[in-house]
Amino acid sequence: MKDGIHPDYVETKVTCGCGNGFTTRSTKPELKVDICNACHPFYTGKLKYVDTAGRIEKFQKKFAGTGYSSLKRGKKEESQAEDV
């Protein structure tokens, strides 16, 4: 390895949004994560929606009123296609 081009490899404290914390090694001294092995549904066996910044609500609000709008709209009129 060349000297002076690699970042320092230090002990890192990782903290999760659920409050769990552990130490590992990385090039950064501190990491903050949204989900870890203590709260991830795959490891806990409990179904839990991980909603970052309200994305589920944003999606539901965006598509709540539309429903099946493409089916209600119908096909394009053929007169418009003939004019072109």
Phi and psi restraints in degrees (value plus and minus 20) as a CYANA .aco file:
   2 LYS   PHI     -98.7   -58.7
   2 LYS   PSI     126.3   166.3
   3 ASP   PHI    -100.8   -60.8
   3 ASP   PSI     120.7   160.7
   4 GLY   PHI      64.5   104.5
   4 GLY   PSI     -21.1    18.9
   5 ILE   PHI    -127.8   -87.8
   5 ILE   PSI     -30.7     9.3
   6 HIS   PHI    -120.1   -80.1
   6 HIS   PSI     122.0   162.0
   7 PRO   PHI     -90.6   -50.6
   7 PRO   PSI     140.4   180.4
   8 ASP   PHI     -91.3   -51.3
   8 ASP   PSI     118.9   158.9
   9 TYR   PHI    -121.7   -81.7
   9 TYR   PSI      87.6   127.6
  10 VAL   PHI    -140.4  -100.4
  10 VAL   PSI     146.8   186.8
  11 GLU   PHI     -93.5   -53.5
  11 GLU   PSI     112.4   152.4
  12 THR   PHI    -138.8   -98.8
  12 THR   PSI     115.2   155.2
  13 LYS   PHI    -118.0   -78.0
  13 LYS   PSI     100.1   140.1
  14 VAL   PHI    -124.4   -84.4
  14 VAL   PSI     107.5   147.5
  15 THR   PHI    -142.3  -102.3
  15 THR   PSI     119.4   159.4
  16 CYS   PHI    -124.0   -84.0
  16 CYS   PSI     142.3   182.3
  17 GLY   PHI     -85.5   -45.5
  17 GLY   PSI     -43.8    -3.8
  18 CYS   PHI    -101.9   -61.9
  18 CYS   PSI     -28.5    11.5
  19 GLY   PHI      86.3   126.3
  19 GLY   PSI     -32.2     7.8
  20 ASN   PHI     -90.9   -50.9
  20 ASN   PSI     126.4   166.4
  21 GLY   PHI    -164.7  -124.7
  21 GLY   PSI     130.3   170.3
  22 PHE   PHI    -175.1  -135.1
  22 PHE   PSI     149.1   189.1
  23 THR   PHI    -135.8   -95.8
  23 THR   PSI     126.6   166.6
  24 THR   PHI    -170.1  -130.1
  24 THR   PSI    -185.8  -145.8
  25 ARG   PHI    -143.3  -103.3
  25 ARG   PSI     120.7   160.7
  26 SER   PHI    -181.3  -141.3
  26 SER   PSI    -196.9  -156.9
  27 THR   PHI    -108.6   -68.6
  27 THR   PSI     -26.5    13.5
  28 LYS   PHI    -133.1   -93.1
  28 LYS   PSI     123.3   163.3
  29 PRO   PHI     -95.8   -55.8
  29 PRO   PSI     -41.9    -1.9
  30 GLU   PHI    -166.7  -126.7
  30 GLU   PSI     116.9   156.9
  31 LEU   PHI    -149.1  -109.1
  31 LEU   PSI     122.0   162.0
  32 LYS   PHI    -140.8  -100.8
  32 LYS   PSI     106.7   146.7
  33 VAL   PHI    -140.4  -100.4
  33 VAL   PSI     136.0   176.0
  34 ASP   PHI    -102.6   -62.6
  34 ASP   PSI     -51.0   -11.0
  35 ILE   PHI    -165.0  -125.0
  35 ILE   PSI     124.4   164.4
  36 CYS   PHI    -156.4  -116.4
  36 CYS   PSI    -193.9  -153.9
  37 ASN   PHI     -88.6   -48.6
  37 ASN   PSI     -40.0     0.0
  38 ALA   PHI     -99.6   -59.6
  38 ALA   PSI     -42.2    -2.2
  39 CYS   PHI    -144.0  -104.0
  39 CYS   PSI     -19.8    20.2
  40 HIS   PHI     -94.8   -54.8
  40 HIS   PSI     114.8   154.8
  41 PRO   PHI     -79.6   -39.6
  41 PRO   PSI     -50.5   -10.5
  42 PHE   PHI     -84.1   -44.1
  42 PHE   PSI     -59.5   -19.5
  43 TYR   PHI    -106.1   -66.1
  43 TYR   PSI     -51.5   -11.5
  44 THR   PHI    -106.9   -66.9
  44 THR   PSI     -44.3    -4.3
  45 GLY   PHI      60.9   100.9
  45 GLY   PSI     -15.7    24.3
  46 LYS   PHI    -126.6   -86.6
  46 LYS   PSI     117.1   157.1
  47 LEU   PHI     -96.8   -56.8
  47 LEU   PSI     106.1   146.1
  48 LYS   PHI    -166.3  -126.3
  48 LYS   PSI     108.5   148.5
  49 TYR   PHI    -102.2   -62.2
  49 TYR   PSI     107.3   147.3
  50 VAL   PHI    -114.6   -74.6
  50 VAL   PSI      81.2   121.2
  51 ASP   PHI    -125.5   -85.5
  51 ASP   PSI      83.1   123.1
  52 THR   PHI    -111.7   -71.7
  52 THR   PSI      98.9   138.9
  53 ALA   PHI      39.7    79.7
  53 ALA   PSI      14.2    54.2
  54 GLY   PHI      47.6    87.6
  54 GLY   PSI      11.3    51.3
  55 ARG   PHI     -89.0   -49.0
  55 ARG   PSI     -53.9   -13.9
  56 ILE   PHI     -86.5   -46.5
  56 ILE   PSI     -66.6   -26.6
  57 GLU   PHI     -83.6   -43.6
  57 GLU   PSI     -57.9   -17.9
  58 LYS   PHI     -83.5   -43.5
  58 LYS   PSI     -61.6   -21.6
  59 PHE   PHI     -85.9   -45.9
  59 PHE   PSI     -64.9   -24.9
  60 GLN   PHI     -84.0   -44.0
  60 GLN   PSI     -59.4   -19.4
  61 LYS   PHI     -88.3   -48.3
  61 LYS   PSI     -57.2   -17.2
  62 LYS   PHI     -87.1   -47.1
  62 LYS   PSI     -60.2   -20.2
  63 PHE   PHI    -127.1   -87.1
  63 PHE   PSI      -7.1    32.9
  64 ALA   PHI     -88.4   -48.4
  64 ALA   PSI     -64.0   -24.0
  65 GLY   PHI    -105.8   -65.8
  65 GLY   PSI     -38.1     1.9
  66 THR   PHI     -98.3   -58.3
  66 THR   PSI     -64.4   -24.4
  67 GLY   PHI      41.4    81.4
  67 GLY   PSI    -151.4  -111.4
  68 TYR   PHI    -119.3   -79.3
  68 TYR   PSI      41.5    81.5
  69 SER   PHI     -85.2   -45.2
  69 SER   PSI     -50.5   -10.5
  70 SER   PHI     -88.3   -48.3
  70 SER   PSI     -49.5    -9.5
  71 LEU   PHI     -97.7   -57.7
  71 LEU   PSI     -53.4   -13.4
  72 LYS   PHI     -93.7   -53.7
  72 LYS   PSI     -48.9    -8.9
  73 ARG   PHI     -88.2   -48.2
  73 ARG   PSI     -57.7   -17.7
  74 GLY   PHI      67.2   107.2
  74 GLY   PSI    -199.8  -159.8
  75 LYS   PHI    -103.7   -63.7
  75 LYS   PSI     140.6   180.6
  76 LYS   PHI     -87.0   -47.0
  76 LYS   PSI     127.4   167.4
  77 GLU   PHI     -92.9   -52.9
  77 GLU   PSI     120.8   160.8
  78 GLU   PHI     -92.3   -52.3
  78 GLU   PSI     -43.1    -3.1
  79 SER   PHI     -84.9   -44.9
  79 SER   PSI     -53.5   -13.5
  80 GLN   PHI     -88.2   -48.2
  80 GLN   PSI     -58.0   -18.0
  81 ALA   PHI     -89.1   -49.1
  81 ALA   PSI     -53.8   -13.8
  82 GLU   PHI     -92.9   -52.9
  82 GLU   PSI     -49.6    -9.6
  83 ASP   PHI     -89.1   -49.1
  83 ASP   PSI     -45.0    -5.0
